[in-house]
Amino acid sequence: MLCTWARDHGFIGTGIDMSQLFTEQAKLRAEELGVADRVEFIHGDAVGYVSDEKVGVAACVGATWIGGGVAGTIELLARSLCTGGIILIGEPYWRQLPPTEDVAKGCLANSISDFLMLPELLASFGHLGYDVVEMVLADQDGWDRYEAAKWLTMRRWLEANPDDELAKDVRAQLTSEPERHAAYTREYLGWGVFALMPR
Ligand SMILES: C[S@@+](CC[C@H](N)C(=O)[O-])C[C@H]1O[C@@H](n2cnc3c(N)ncnc32)[C@H](O)[C@@H]1O
């Protein structure tokens, strides 16, 4: 995302991810898009990370555990934000409230209390002192593209690595995941990116 922002909008910026693989791929992507002089990728833990210079956009897209939840992550990102800047938070919410804790677990949540319904999530940003100024929500088709890409990846990996010690686990996952996704995540879990400005 940072690479395409650099290409399309002239952004400069820093991305942090604790996955060595993702950080390496981000660097390759920056080269591919001709923006390597404008973006920097740090392989490291984003917990407690505050930028040296204040930024116009501070984003955590899908890892709010870095601040112990949404509130703590907003507080962390706000420490890097310049006046008039925008915070982006990627976070799940319930499309429908799971009727039982087992359904929440089927969505790979620990509990129903892990997430809010969308109106409550939006209200929670207000309670933290932020205006929601934009949001982009995943629809079910988007979920399918995200999940099904993993199935094809697992299938190809299994063909290439039949004797790997993880092959049995990956085989089991590939067998069960489409049904789990259709029964649980696809129906109950939503996901969005929310743009916030301090009041
Ligand atoms: C749901 S993914 C979101 C991926 C990314 N935002 C994207 O759009 O491709 C969560 C990402 O957070 C990274 N991550 C998890 N915990 C982290 C931490 N403590 N510090 C930095 N990155 C972390 C994972 O490696 C993973 O790439």
Ligand as a Chemical Component Dictionary entry (heavy atoms), coordinates in Angstrom:
data_LIG
# 
_chem_comp.id                   LIG 
_chem_comp.type                 NON-POLYMER 
_chem_comp.pdbx_formal_charge   0 
_chem_comp.three_letter_code    LIG 
# 
loop_
_chem_comp_atom.comp_id 
_chem_comp_atom.atom_id 
_chem_comp_atom.alt_atom_id 
_chem_comp_atom.type_symbol 
_chem_comp_atom.charge 
_chem_comp_atom.model_Cartn_x 
_chem_comp_atom.model_Cartn_y 
_chem_comp_atom.model_Cartn_z 
_chem_comp_atom.pdbx_ordinal 
LIG C1  C1  C 0  -3.461 -8.843 8.926  1  
LIG S1  S1  S 1  -1.825 -8.609 8.386  2  
LIG C2  C2  C 0  -1.940 -7.057 7.584  3  
LIG C3  C3  C 0  -0.938 -6.979 6.499  4  
LIG C4  C4  C 0  -0.676 -5.604 5.875  5  
LIG N1  N1  N 0  -1.283 -4.511 6.569  6  
LIG C5  C5  C 0  -1.071 -5.601 4.426  7  
LIG O1  O1  O 0  -1.906 -4.783 4.059  8  
LIG O2  O2  O -1 -0.566 -6.413 3.666  9  
LIG C6  C6  C 0  -0.970 -8.235 9.863  10 
LIG C7  C7  C 0  0.495  -7.921 9.662  11 
LIG O3  O3  O 0  1.021  -7.458 10.900 12 
LIG C8  C8  C 0  2.338  -7.972 11.073 13 
LIG N2  N2  N 0  2.592  -7.902 12.513 14 
LIG C9  C9  C 0  2.017  -8.631 13.478 15 
LIG N3  N3  N 0  2.449  -8.246 14.701 16 
LIG C10 C10 C 0  3.343  -7.226 14.485 17 
LIG C11 C11 C 0  4.140  -6.419 15.331 18 
LIG N4  N4  N 0  4.128  -6.558 16.655 19 
LIG N5  N5  N 0  4.950  -5.488 14.770 20 
LIG C12 C12 C 0  4.988  -5.331 13.419 21 
LIG N6  N6  N 0  4.248  -6.070 12.581 22 
LIG C13 C13 C 0  3.427  -7.006 13.090 23 
LIG C14 C14 C 0  2.259  -9.359 10.476 24 
LIG O4  O4  O 0  3.542  -9.830 10.114 25 
LIG C15 C15 C 0  1.355  -9.113 9.256  26 
LIG O5  O5  O 0  2.090  -8.747 8.123  27 
# 
loop_
_chem_comp_bond.comp_id 
_chem_comp_bond.atom_id_1 
_chem_comp_bond.atom_id_2 
_chem_comp_bond.value_order 
_chem_comp_bond.pdbx_ordinal 
LIG C1  S1  SING 1  
LIG S1  C2  SING 2  
LIG S1  C6  SING 3  
LIG C2  C3  SING 4  
LIG C3  C4  SING 5  
LIG C4  N1  SING 6  
LIG C4  C5  SING 7  
LIG C5  O1  DOUB 8  
LIG C5  O2  SING 9  
LIG C6  C7  SING 10 
LIG C7  O3  SING 11 
LIG C7  C15 SING 12 
LIG O3  C8  SING 13 
LIG C8  N2  SING 14 
LIG C8  C14 SING 15 
LIG N2  C9  SING 16 
LIG N2  C13 SING 17 
LIG C9  N3  DOUB 18 
LIG N3  C10 SING 19 
LIG C10 C11 SING 20 
LIG C10 C13 DOUB 21 
LIG C11 N4  SING 22 
LIG C11 N5  DOUB 23 
LIG N5  C12 SING 24 
LIG C12 N6  DOUB 25 
LIG N6  C13 SING 26 
LIG C14 O4  SING 27 
LIG C14 C15 SING 28 
LIG C15 O5  SING 29 
# 
